[in-house]
Amino acid sequence: MKRKSLCLLLAAALLYVSGNARARQTEPVSLAGKWRFSLDEKDAGVREKWFARSLPEATELPGSCEQFGFGTPAAEPTVGRLTRVVRYEGKAWYQRDIEIPQAWRGKRVELLLERCHWESNVWVDDKPFGMQNSLSAPHVYDLGELSPGRHVLTICVDNTYKIPVGTWVHALTEDTQGNWNGIIGRIELRATDPVWIRDVQIFGDRMTVEVGNTTGRSVRATVDGRTVDVPDGGATVELPMTPGREKWNEFSPVLHEKTVGLKASSYRDAKTVRYGVRKLAVENEQFTVDGVPFLMRGPVDECVYPLTGYPPMDKEEWARIFSICKSYGFNYMRFHSWCPPEAAFAAADEAGFFLQIEIPLWTMDAPHFGQHPERDRYIENELDLILKTYGNHPSFALMAMGNESSGTLDRLVAEGRRKDPRHLYRCENGETYEAGDFFETGQRGVAGPRTDWDRWTVGAWIAGSQDGQGEEPKGGPVPTLSHEVGQWAMYPDFDEIAKYTGTLRAYNYEGYRRSLEKNGMLALNKDFARASGLFSVLLYKDEIEASMRSWPHGGFQILEARDYPGQGTAIVGWLDAFWDSKGLIEPEDFRRFCGPTVVLARMPRRVYTVGDTFEAQAELANYGPRNLTEQTVWELKDDEGNRIAGGTLPAVEAAVGRVTGLGGVSVPLTGVKAPCRLNFSLVSGDAANDWNIWVYPARQPEAPGDVRIAYRYDEETREALARGEKVLLFSDPTKGLYKIERLMLGPDEVRLFEVKRGQNALAGTFLPAFWNLRLFNQVGTLGLLCDADHPALAGFPTECHSDWQWADLLGRYSASDSFRTAGAPADYCDEMERRWGDVSDRSKAIVLNGTPEDFRPIVQVIDNYERNYKLGLIFETRAGNGKLLVCAMDLDTDAAERPAARQLKSSLLDYMAGDAFAPTHELSPELLERILTFDEE
């Protein structure tokens, strides 16, 4: 080899080694680990210059004060939410020695604190470097040039509530992550040359590169191969780029990387950005990605992470969460009044998941936007930081200005659209393209035992609306996103208490457990949890299908897929607060009604007689990756799997982004062996779904002669029992009711009422509590627990839980009462009841407190965990020489039009006429007097 060639080869090798060494020398240095520490409960640290002395205690970062036991221990359990074992509000000081390597000489040093709660101040040695207070983005401090060697880094974190963003906001509320003090995520030092790349934002076929310059003079630099002049202080340049060809979407989340290099004299830098190629837009009242319509389907994340009290900061945990969500058919998640960390965006990018991000604002107890200049500037800065920090992520789809807030928020929408058109912005004031890209409104609730309704056939109302009035969606021109669908409460399983081992403890659950035990029903805990949970899932199915039937539609957000153990404690999920399944429904079964492609049925009712004809219209909501043309197979079967009828509908092309009619089904029910429950199923390609219907005889036999029917527990009824007769007592659903006072966060006495003569029952309702009883005082019951094998129900097919055949019997089956509970205008709620034929006064739940512990109603109403009264809908007792069966339902009014009512009455009478009617308990005359008589009698 020639000497010259050898020299060139050695020079190249040395240059390669030097370049790699240079890269290693400027890699971030993690500061995770041990830190010196001190609480500053008297706010003396700045005055006494704690940054200039060694702090006396020790802790670890990342983490919070509370995690390591710093703060005030809880004196007693918190009511209505999880209890923070230790809590601290004020200033806390963190300090450690840092070593600046020789290789960093002449470089600028940057400190990154990925997430602080809330305000941070930084000193190096005794020099201050200012304050930052974002709740949504990293705090990044430019420390300038630090001499090689040892320095003392001191950080003061202050979580005092200073800026009125609203104490309910999920970025800090005690009902979710809480106002913890600390630093989580990455904590690191980074070094760059005095000319460096601050930021890269990729906008399709162009990009903006922000270049920093602290040289004190203008420099000429080459950025991604193009020469630009960078003045002192830096500049942002716009450059063309050729994006990757493969697109990003929920079915194919392809990611690309772009490395931008910088050269300026002897200075070098490079920044690599991951991005996805996708264009979000709105068209024909739908969301589109690259021109293809899709439907947002997903839960709300309210920052409930009980083990740490703050959100996970690692991508692996977020990947687990999104994997769980996708298994249930979701493609979207709304972050309620908070912004998740970088790891969540990165995991969502890889999962093909759409995220709705919100600024930390909820004006429930804070000034409206536009009324507090300092706060408003803070919120504007939060929006800017969110867009800049996370804007490159293709999963970052929707941007909203907090939760249910009021004020001149359209200013923020306009600013966001101007700065970053890669995302879609929620309309905050109005429902037009000028106001934003999508409209979010409350469309929760069901319309009773039918499936021929959709989201456009019910009104909509949302708290925080500008005029406080309900208004139906206008159907255009922007997509409508259903706000916080569901919120159907269920009973907690107290075995979950053992999972709360971190900074938050489930003392609220323990209180409910003691109450249930005190009332003699602890053995029923799992039965209550399962029966109420299965009913809640049934209602979520109904609500989700209503959204899937709606077209055009933007989508829906479920509140919530998991429990929310705050705001009074809302047990509303088929997953617990840890994203773990409760065993109520398998993911593959949930996807049948909540996947990209769902087969649907429009049925005007679910209760029939053998003289009726069952009719249904089949539809396919296709939001999958391609158009479909499939034949649809339908079947009607009984509970034993016997085929009653079936057939095949002709193949129809179902285009992506539409709800397509597949054809009709008509089956005369003559000859069906009634009473029975039948299952109607549809299978169209890979999509399958099913629904239960009930078929009863058209006429009922005459009542048996040896059973007395009574409507008052009066002297005549008592004498009949004394003579040894069998009495079926229909206790009037309008009598003896405790009057519900609708209050938000009312005192215990509005829930724990005294049971006495004339006040011995709760009004009946098919629907369970909305959200929870403590936040919204209401009837609050949680569905039925039926002894399905009891002979009294032999002629009335039922499972252990409420289902649609009970809706007419119990009454209050429409959405109206949940809206009324949440504060919607009365005339709006009344109109919903009129529209759907909903009725009150159909049933009541009689309080059976004081009965023997092993006394169980045949049909028990599951009471709220706040109250835990023993409630009976149908129960029996010996009464002297006679036998008494009590039914707290009106089965007679309009009976000719109510086949379920006729059938249940017939089933009860048949039972009483036979030998099986043999009550095992005898309730005392005094108790019967208290629960069955009223003052006017």
Residue pairs with C-beta under 8 A, 6 or more apart in sequence:
22 103
22 268
25 101
25 103
25 104
25 191
26 103
26 104
26 107
26 190
26 191
26 192
28 112
28 186
28 188
28 189
28 190
29 98
29 188
29 189
29 190
30 186
30 187
30 188
31 61
31 96
31 98
31 153
31 187
31 188
31 189
32 60
32 61
32 62
32 187
33 60
33 61
33 96
34 58
34 59
34 60
34 96
35 58
35 59
35 60
35 61
35 94
35 95
35 96
36 54
36 55
36 56
36 57
36 58
36 94
36 95
36 96
37 55
37 57
37 58
37 59
37 70
37 92
37 93
37 94
37 95
38 45
38 50
38 55
38 56
38 57
38 92
38 93
39 65
39 70
39 71
39 88
39 90
39 91
39 92
39 93
40 50
40 90
40 91
40 92
40 93
40 156
41 90
43 90
43 91
44 50
45 51
45 91
45 93
45 156
46 121
46 156
49 126
50 93
50 154
50 156
51 93
51 95
51 123
51 126
51 128
51 152
51 154
51 156
52 125
52 126
54 95
55 93
55 94
55 95
55 154
57 70
59 65
59 68
59 70
59 94
60 68
61 94
61 182
61 183
61 187
62 114
62 182
62 183
62 184
62 185
62 186
62 187
62 313
63 182
63 183
63 184
64 117
64 180
64 181
64 182
64 184
64 308
64 309
64 310
64 503
65 71
65 86
65 88
65 92
65 180
65 181
65 182
66 84
66 85
66 86
66 87
66 88
66 180
66 181
66 182
66 309
66 503
67 182
67 308
67 309
67 502
67 503
69 86
70 86
70 88
70 92
71 86
71 87
71 88
71 181
72 86
72 87
72 88
73 85
73 86
74 83
74 84
74 85
74 86
74 87
77 83
77 507
77 508
77 510
77 511
78 84
78 174
78 507
78 508
79 508
79 511
79 774
80 508
80 566
80 567
80 568
80 569
80 745
80 774
80 775
81 174
81 175
81 508
81 565
81 566
81 567
81 568
81 569
82 306
82 500
82 504
82 505
82 506
82 507
82 508
82 565
82 566
83 504
83 505
83 506
83 507
83 508
84 174
84 178
84 309
84 503
84 504
85 503
85 504
85 505
86 503
87 178
88 159
88 181
89 159
89 160
89 161
89 179
89 181
90 158
90 159
90 160
90 181
91 156
91 157
91 158
91 160
92 156
92 157
92 158
92 159
92 181
92 182
93 154
93 155
93 156
93 157
94 154
94 155
94 156
94 157
94 183
95 152
95 153
95 154
95 155
96 152
96 153
97 150
97 151
97 152
97 153
98 150
98 151
98 152
98 153
98 189
99 149
99 150
99 151
100 109
100 146
100 147
100 148
100 149
100 150
100 151
101 148
102 148
104 146
104 148
104 191
105 147
105 148
106 145
106 194
107 145
107 191
107 192
107 193
107 194
108 142
108 143
108 144
108 145
108 191
108 192
108 193
108 194
108 196
108 214
109 143
109 144
109 145
109 146
109 189
109 190
109 191
110 140
110 141
110 142
110 143
110 189
110 190
110 191
110 192
111 122
111 129
111 140
111 141
111 143
111 153
111 188
111 189
112 138
112 139
112 140
112 186
112 187
112 188
112 189
112 190
113 120
113 138
113 139
113 140
113 141
113 155
113 183
113 185
113 187
114 138
114 183
114 184
114 185
114 186
114 187
114 313
114 341
114 342
115 138
115 183
115 184
115 185
115 310
115 313
115 341
116 132
116 133
116 134
116 139
116 157
116 182
116 183
117 135
117 157
117 159
117 172
117 179
117 180
117 181
117 182
117 183
117 184
117 310
118 133
118 135
118 157
118 158
118 159
118 160
118 162
118 172
118 179
119 131
119 132
119 133
119 157
119 158
119 159
119 160
119 162
120 131
120 132
120 133
120 139
120 155
120 156
120 157
120 158
120 183
121 128
121 130
121 131
121 155
121 156
121 158
122 128
122 129
122 130
122 141
122 143
122 153
122 154
122 155
123 129
123 152
123 153
123 154
123 155
124 143
124 146
124 151
124 152
124 153
124 154
125 151
125 152
129 141
129 142
129 143
130 141
132 139
132 140
132 141
133 139
133 163
133 378
134 381
134 382
134 385
135 165
135 171
135 172
135 338
135 339
135 360
135 382
136 171
136 338
136 339
136 359
136 360
136 382
136 385
136 386
136 389
137 339
137 382
137 385
137 386
137 388
137 389
137 390
138 185
138 186
138 389
144 214
155 183
157 181
157 182
157 183
158 181
159 172
159 179
159 180
159 181
161 167
161 172
161 179
163 374
163 375
163 378
164 366
164 367
164 372
164 375
165 171
165 172
165 360
165 361
165 362
165 366
165 375
165 378
165 379
166 337
166 361
166 362
166 363
166 364
166 365
166 366
166 402
166 405
167 173
167 174
167 365
167 366
168 175
168 337
168 362
168 364
168 365
169 337
169 338
169 360
169 361
169 362
169 402
169 403
170 176
170 177
170 302
170 303
170 335
170 336
170 337
170 338
170 360
170 362
170 403
171 177
171 303
171 337
171 338
171 339
171 360
172 178
172 179
172 360
173 179
173 566
174 566
175 564
175 566
175 567
176 302
176 303
176 304
176 564
176 566
177 303
177 304
177 305
177 309
177 310
177 311
177 338
178 309
178 504
180 309
180 310
180 503
182 310
184 310
184 313
185 313
185 341
185 342
185 343
186 313
192 212
192 269
193 264
193 266
193 267
193 268
193 269
194 213
194 214
194 215
194 267
195 211
195 212
195 213
195 214
195 215
195 219
195 221
195 230
195 262
195 264
195 265
195 267
195 269
196 211
196 212
196 262
196 267
196 269
197 209
197 210
197 211
197 212
197 223
197 260
197 262
197 269
197 270
197 271
198 210
198 211
198 212
198 234
199 208
199 209
199 210
199 271
199 388
200 207
200 208
200 209
200 210
200 258
200 260
200 271
200 273
200 392
201 207
201 208
201 388
201 391
201 392
201 420
202 241
202 243
202 258
202 273
202 275
202 392
203 421
203 422
204 243
204 277
204 279
205 240
205 241
205 242
205 243
206 238
206 239
206 240
206 241
207 224
207 238
207 239
207 240
207 241
207 258
207 260
208 236
208 237
208 238
208 239
209 223
209 224
209 236
209 237
209 238
209 239
209 260
210 234
210 235
210 236
211 221
211 223
211 228
211 230
211 234
211 235
211 236
211 237
211 262
212 234
213 219
213 230
213 231
213 232
213 233
213 234
213 235
214 232
214 233
215 232
216 232
217 232
218 229
218 230
218 231
218 232
219 229
219 230
219 264
219 265
219 267
220 227
220 228
220 229
220 230
220 264
221 227
221 228
221 229
221 230
221 262
221 263
221 264
221 267
222 228
222 261
222 262
222 263
222 264
223 237
223 239
223 260
223 261
223 262
224 239
224 241
224 260
224 261
225 261
226 237
226 239
228 235
228 237
229 235
230 264
241 258
243 256
243 275
243 277
244 254
244 256
244 277
245 277
246 252
246 254
246 256
246 277
247 254
247 276
247 277
247 278
247 290
248 254
248 255
248 276
248 277
248 278
248 349
248 352
248 394
249 278
249 289
249 290
249 292
249 294
249 352
249 625
250 289
250 294
250 331
250 352
250 353
250 354
250 596
251 352
251 596
251 624
251 625
252 352
252 625
253 276
253 349
253 350
253 351
253 352
253 394
254 276
254 277
255 274
255 275
255 276
255 349
255 350
255 394
256 274
256 275
256 276
256 277
257 272
257 273
257 274
257 275
258 272
258 273
258 275
259 270
259 271
259 272
259 273
260 270
260 271
260 272
260 273
261 268
261 269
261 270
262 268
262 269
262 270
273 392
274 346
274 349
274 392
275 392
275 393
275 394
276 349
276 393
276 394
276 395
277 394
278 289
278 290
278 394
279 289
279 290
279 291
280 287
280 288
280 289
280 397
280 422
280 423
280 424
281 287
281 288
281 289
281 291
281 424
282 288
282 424
282 437
282 438
282 478
282 479
283 291
283 293
284 293
284 552
285 475
285 476
285 477
285 478
285 479
285 480
285 552
285 553
285 554
286 293
286 294
286 295
286 479
286 552
286 553
286 554
286 657
287 293
287 294
287 295
287 296
287 424
287 438
287 479
287 554
287 555
288 294
288 657
292 656
292 657
293 552
293 623
293 656
293 657
293 658
294 331
294 623
294 657
295 547
295 548
295 553
295 554
295 555
295 621
295 623
296 331
296 332
296 354
296 356
296 398
296 481
296 554
296 555
296 556
296 557
297 329
297 330
297 331
297 332
297 544
297 555
297 556
297 594
298 325
298 330
298 331
298 332
298 333
298 334
298 354
298 555
298 556
298 557
298 558
299 325
299 330
299 333
299 334
299 557
299 558
299 559
299 560
299 561
299 562
300 333
300 334
300 335
300 336
300 484
300 557
300 558
300 559
300 560
301 333
301 334
301 335
301 336
301 340
302 336
302 560
302 564
302 566
303 310
303 311
303 335
303 336
303 338
304 562
304 563
304 564
304 565
304 566
304 577
305 311
305 312
306 499
306 500
306 502
306 503
306 504
306 506
306 565
306 577
306 578
307 500
307 501
307 502
307 503
307 504
307 578
308 502
308 503
309 502
309 503
309 504
311 340
311 341
311 344
312 318
312 321
312 341
312 343
313 341
313 343
314 343
315 343
315 346
315 347
316 347
317 343
318 340
318 343
318 344
318 346
318 347
318 348
319 347
319 350
319 351
320 579
321 347
321 579
322 333
322 347
322 348
322 351
322 353
323 351
324 575
324 579
325 333
325 353
325 561
326 351
326 353
327 587
327 591
328 561
328 587
328 590
328 591
328 594
329 587
329 590
329 591
329 594
329 595
329 596
330 353
330 561
330 594
331 352
331 353
331 354
331 596
332 353
332 354
332 355
332 356
332 397
332 555
332 557
333 348
333 353
333 354
333 355
333 356
334 355
334 356
334 358
334 398
334 400
334 557
335 355
335 356
335 357
335 358
336 358
336 403
337 358
337 359
337 360
337 361
337 362
337 402
337 403
338 358
338 360
339 357
339 358
339 359
339 360
339 382
339 386
339 390
340 355
340 357
342 389
342 390
344 355
345 355
345 390
345 393
345 395
345 396
346 393
347 353
348 354
348 355
348 393
348 395
349 393
349 394
349 395
351 395
352 395
353 395
354 395
354 397
354 398
355 393
355 395
355 396
355 397
355 398
356 397
356 398
356 399
356 400
356 557
357 386
357 390
357 396
357 398
357 399
357 400
358 399
358 400
358 401
358 402
358 403
359 379
359 382
359 383
359 386
359 400
359 401
359 402
359 412
360 379
360 382
360 402
361 369
361 379
361 401
361 402
361 403
361 405
362 402
362 403
362 404
362 405
363 369
363 402
363 404
363 405
363 406
363 407
363 464
364 404
364 464
366 372
366 375
367 375
367 407
368 405
368 406
368 407
368 408
369 376
369 379
369 401
369 405
369 406
369 407
369 408
369 409
369 411
369 412
370 376
370 407
370 408
370 411
371 407
379 401
379 402
379 412
380 412
380 415
383 399
383 401
383 412
383 415
383 416
384 419
386 399
387 399
387 416
387 419
387 420
387 423
390 396
391 420
391 422
391 423
396 422
396 423
397 423
397 424
398 423
398 424
398 425
398 426
398 438
399 416
399 423
399 424
399 425
399 426
400 425
400 426
400 428
400 440
401 409
401 412
401 413
401 426
401 428
402 409
403 464
404 462
404 463
404 464
405 428
405 464
406 464
406 465
406 466
408 429
409 428
409 429
410 428
410 429
410 430
410 435
410 436
412 428
413 425
413 426
413 427
413 428
413 435
413 436
416 423
416 425
417 425
417 437
424 436
424 437
424 438
425 436
425 437
425 438
426 436
426 437
426 438
426 439
426 440
426 481
427 435
427 436
427 437
427 438
427 439
427 440
427 478
428 435
428 436
429 435
429 466
430 436
431 439
431 473
431 474
431 478
432 477
432 478
433 477
433 478
435 478
436 478
437 478
437 479
438 478
438 479
438 480
438 481
438 554
439 473
439 478
439 479
439 480
439 481
439 554
440 462
440 480
440 481
440 482
440 483
441 460
441 461
441 462
441 473
441 480
441 481
441 482
441 483
442 460
442 461
442 462
442 463
442 482
442 483
442 484
442 819
442 822
443 455
443 458
443 460
443 473
443 480
443 482
443 483
443 485
443 547
443 556
444 482
444 483
444 484
444 485
444 486
444 487
444 543
444 559
444 815
444 818
444 819
445 458
445 543
445 814
445 815
445 816
445 818
445 819
445 832
446 539
446 542
446 543
446 546
446 767
446 813
446 814
446 815
447 453
447 457
447 458
447 546
447 814
447 815
447 836
448 807
448 813
448 814
448 836
448 837
448 838
449 605
449 606
449 607
449 804
449 805
449 807
449 808
449 813
450 603
450 604
450 605
450 606
451 542
451 545
451 549
451 600
451 601
451 602
451 603
451 606
451 691
452 602
452 603
452 604
452 617
453 546
453 549
454 546
454 547
454 549
454 550
454 551
455 473
455 480
455 482
455 546
455 547
455 549
455 550
455 553
455 556
456 473
456 475
456 550
456 553
458 815
458 832
458 835
459 470
459 471
459 472
459 828
459 831
459 832
460 470
460 471
460 472
460 473
460 480
461 469
461 470
461 471
461 819
461 824
461 825
461 828
462 483
463 822
463 823
465 471
468 825
469 825
469 828
470 819
470 824
470 825
470 828
473 480
478 554
479 552
479 553
479 554
479 555
480 553
480 554
481 554
481 555
481 556
481 557
482 547
482 553
482 554
482 555
482 556
482 557
483 557
484 557
484 559
485 543
485 544
485 547
485 556
485 557
485 558
485 559
486 539
486 540
486 543
486 558
486 559
486 560
486 572
487 559
487 560
487 570
487 572
487 770
487 771
487 818
488 535
488 536
488 539
488 540
488 572
488 767
488 768
488 769
488 770
489 532
489 536
489 570
489 571
489 572
489 768
489 769
489 770
489 771
489 772
489 773
489 780
489 782
489 864
490 529
490 532
490 533
490 535
490 536
490 571
490 572
490 768
490 782
490 783
491 525
491 528
491 529
491 531
491 532
491 533
491 571
491 782
491 862
491 865
492 509
492 512
492 529
492 563
492 571
492 865
493 525
493 526
493 529
493 582
494 509
494 510
494 512
494 513
494 516
494 525
495 526
496 506
496 509
496 576
496 577
497 506
497 509
497 510
497 513
499 506
499 576
499 578
499 580
500 506
500 509
506 565
508 565
508 569
509 565
509 569
512 569
512 865
512 866
512 868
513 522
513 525
515 865
515 866
515 867
515 868
516 522
516 524
516 525
516 865
516 868
518 868
519 849
519 868
519 869
519 870
520 853
520 870
521 528
521 853
521 868
521 870
524 785
527 785
527 800
528 782
528 785
528 862
529 582
530 584
530 800
530 801
531 783
531 784
531 785
531 786
531 800
531 801
531 802
531 862
532 768
532 782
532 783
532 785
532 801
532 862
533 574
533 582
533 584
534 584
534 799
534 800
534 801
535 768
535 782
535 783
535 784
535 801
535 802
535 803
536 572
536 574
536 584
536 768
536 783
537 574
537 584
537 585
538 801
538 802
538 803
539 767
539 768
540 558
540 574
541 593
543 556
544 556
544 558
544 593
544 594
545 593
545 598
545 600
547 553
547 555
547 556
548 593
548 594
548 598
548 600
548 621
548 659
549 600
549 602
549 619
549 621
549 659
550 659
551 621
551 658
551 659
559 572
560 570
560 572
560 573
561 573
561 574
561 575
562 573
562 574
562 575
562 576
562 577
562 578
562 579
563 570
563 571
563 572
563 573
563 575
563 576
563 577
564 570
564 572
564 573
564 577
565 571
565 577
567 771
567 772
567 775
568 745
568 771
568 772
568 773
568 774
568 775
568 776
569 772
569 774
569 865
570 771
570 772
570 775
571 772
571 865
572 771
573 582
574 581
574 582
574 584
574 585
574 590
575 581
575 582
576 582
592 598
592 687
592 688
592 689
592 690
593 689
595 687
596 622
596 623
596 624
596 625
597 620
597 621
597 622
597 623
597 624
597 628
597 685
597 686
597 687
598 620
598 621
598 687
598 689
599 618
599 619
599 620
599 621
599 632
599 662
599 682
599 683
599 684
599 687
599 688
599 689
600 618
600 619
600 620
600 621
600 659
600 682
600 689
601 616
601 617
601 618
601 619
601 680
601 682
601 689
601 691
602 616
602 617
602 619
603 614
603 615
603 616
603 680
603 691
603 693
604 615
606 691
606 692
606 693
606 694
606 804
606 805
607 693
607 694
607 696
607 804
607 805
607 808
607 899
607 900
608 614
608 669
608 693
608 694
608 695
608 696
608 899
609 669
609 674
609 695
609 696
609 697
609 698
609 899
610 669
610 670
610 671
610 672
610 674
610 695
610 696
610 697
610 698
611 669
611 670
611 698
612 669
612 695
613 666
613 667
613 668
613 669
614 636
614 665
614 666
614 667
614 668
614 669
614 680
614 693
615 664
615 665
615 666
615 667
616 634
616 664
616 665
616 680
617 661
617 663
617 664
617 665
618 632
618 634
618 649
618 661
618 662
618 663
618 664
618 665
618 682
618 684
619 659
619 660
619 661
619 662
620 628
620 632
620 652
620 654
620 659
620 660
620 662
620 684
620 687
621 658
621 659
622 628
622 654
622 655
622 656
622 657
622 658
622 659
622 660
623 656
623 657
624 656
625 656
626 656
627 653
627 654
627 655
627 656
628 653
628 654
628 684
628 685
629 651
629 652
629 653
629 654
630 651
630 654
630 684
630 685
631 648
631 649
631 650
631 651
631 684
632 648
632 649
632 652
632 662
632 663
632 682
632 683
632 684
633 646
633 647
633 648
633 649
633 682
633 683
633 684
634 646
634 647
634 648
634 649
634 665
634 680
634 681
634 682
634 683
635 643
635 645
635 646
635 680
635 681
636 643
636 644
636 645
636 646
636 667
636 678
636 679
636 680
636 681
637 643
637 644
637 678
637 679
637 681
638 644
638 673
638 676
638 677
638 678
638 679
639 676
639 677
639 678
639 679
639 797
644 667
644 672
644 678
645 667
647 665
649 662
649 663
649 665
650 663
652 660
652 661
652 662
652 663
653 660
654 660
654 662
654 684
662 682
662 684
665 680
669 695
672 678
672 695
674 695
674 696
674 697
675 694
675 695
675 696
675 697
675 795
675 796
675 797
675 903
675 907
676 694
676 695
676 797
677 692
677 693
677 694
677 695
677 797
677 805
678 692
678 693
678 694
678 695
679 690
679 691
679 692
679 693
680 690
680 691
680 692
680 693
681 688
681 689
681 690
681 691
682 688
682 689
682 690
692 803
692 804
694 797
694 804
694 805
694 900
696 899
696 900
696 902
696 903
697 903
698 899
700 902
700 903
700 905
700 906
701 906
703 709
703 909
704 909
704 910
704 912
704 913
706 725
706 726
706 913
707 726
707 727
707 728
707 909
707 912
707 913
708 717
708 720
708 725
708 726
708 727
708 728
709 727
709 728
709 730
710 716
710 717
710 720
710 727
710 728
710 729
710 730
711 729
711 730
711 732
712 732
712 937
713 729
713 731
713 928
713 929
713 932
713 933
713 937
714 933
714 937
717 727
717 729
718 879
720 727
720 882
721 727
721 879
721 880
721 881
721 882
721 883
721 884
722 880
722 881
722 882
723 881
723 882
724 880
724 881
724 882
725 882
726 882
726 883
726 884
726 885
726 912
726 913
726 917
727 879
727 882
727 883
727 884
727 885
728 885
728 887
728 908
728 909
728 912
729 884
729 885
729 886
729 887
729 932
730 887
730 888
730 889
730 890
730 891
730 892
731 761
731 844
731 846
731 886
731 887
731 888
731 932
732 890
732 934
733 763
733 764
733 841
733 842
733 843
733 844
733 888
733 889
733 890
734 841
735 761
735 934
736 758
736 759
736 760
736 761
736 844
736 846
736 931
736 934
737 759
737 761
737 762
737 763
737 844
738 753
738 759
738 761
738 762
740 763
740 777
740 778
740 779
741 750
741 777
742 776
742 777
742 778
742 820
742 821
743 750
743 777
744 775
744 776
744 777
744 823
745 774
745 775
746 777
750 777
751 773
751 774
751 777
751 780
751 864
751 866
751 867
752 866
752 867
753 759
755 847
755 849
755 869
755 930
755 931
756 930
757 929
757 930
757 933
757 934
757 935
758 934
758 935
760 846
760 847
760 930
760 931
760 932
761 844
761 845
761 846
761 847
761 888
761 931
762 779
762 780
762 781
762 844
762 845
762 847
762 861
762 869
762 871
763 779
763 812
763 840
763 841
763 844
763 845
764 810
764 811
764 812
764 842
764 843
764 844
764 845
764 861
764 873
764 888
764 889
765 779
765 781
765 810
765 811
765 812
765 817
765 843
766 802
766 806
766 807
766 809
766 810
766 811
766 812
766 813
767 812
767 813
767 817
767 818
768 781
768 782
768 783
769 778
769 779
769 780
769 781
769 782
769 864
770 776
770 778
770 817
770 818
770 821
770 822
771 821
771 822
772 864
772 866
773 780
773 864
773 866
773 867
774 866
776 821
776 822
778 817
778 821
779 812
779 817
780 863
780 864
780 866
780 867
781 845
781 861
781 862
781 863
781 864
781 871
782 862
782 863
782 864
783 801
783 802
783 861
783 862
784 801
784 802
784 806
784 859
784 860
784 861
784 862
784 873
785 800
785 801
785 859
785 860
785 861
785 862
786 793
786 798
786 799
786 800
786 801
786 858
786 859
786 860
787 793
787 800
787 856
787 858
787 859
788 798
788 799
788 800
790 858
791 911
791 914
791 916
791 917
792 858
792 874
792 876
792 885
792 907
792 908
792 911
792 912
792 917
793 858
793 859
793 907
794 907
794 910
794 911
795 903
795 906
795 907
795 910
795 911
796 805
796 900
796 903
796 904
796 907
797 805
798 805
798 806
802 810
805 900
806 900
807 813
808 842
808 898
808 900
808 901
809 842
809 843
809 889
809 891
809 900
809 901
809 904
810 842
810 843
810 889
811 838
811 839
811 840
811 841
811 842
811 843
812 838
812 839
812 840
812 842
813 836
813 838
814 832
814 833
814 835
814 836
814 838
815 832
816 829
816 830
816 832
816 833
816 836
816 838
817 829
819 828
819 829
819 832
820 826
820 829
832 838
833 839
841 890
842 889
842 890
842 893
843 873
843 888
843 889
843 890
844 888
845 861
845 863
845 871
845 872
845 873
845 888
846 871
846 872
846 873
846 875
846 886
846 888
846 931
846 932
847 869
847 870
847 871
847 931
848 855
848 857
848 869
848 870
848 871
848 872
848 875
848 931
849 869
849 870
850 927
851 870
851 921
851 923
851 927
852 921
854 921
855 870
855 875
855 921
855 923
857 870
857 871
857 872
857 873
857 874
857 875
858 874
858 875
858 876
859 872
859 873
859 874
859 875
860 870
860 871
860 872
860 873
861 871
861 872
861 873
862 871
863 869
863 870
863 871
872 886
872 888
873 887
873 888
873 889
874 885
874 886
874 887
874 888
874 889
874 908
875 885
875 886
876 883
876 884
876 885
876 886
876 917
876 919
877 883
877 884
877 886
877 919
877 921
877 922
877 923
877 928
878 884
878 919
878 921
878 922
879 922
879 923
879 925
879 928
880 925
883 912
883 917
883 918
883 919
884 919
884 928
885 908
885 911
885 912
885 917
886 932
887 905
887 908
889 901
889 904
890 901
891 898
891 901
891 902
891 904
891 905
892 901
892 905
895 901
895 902
895 905
911 917
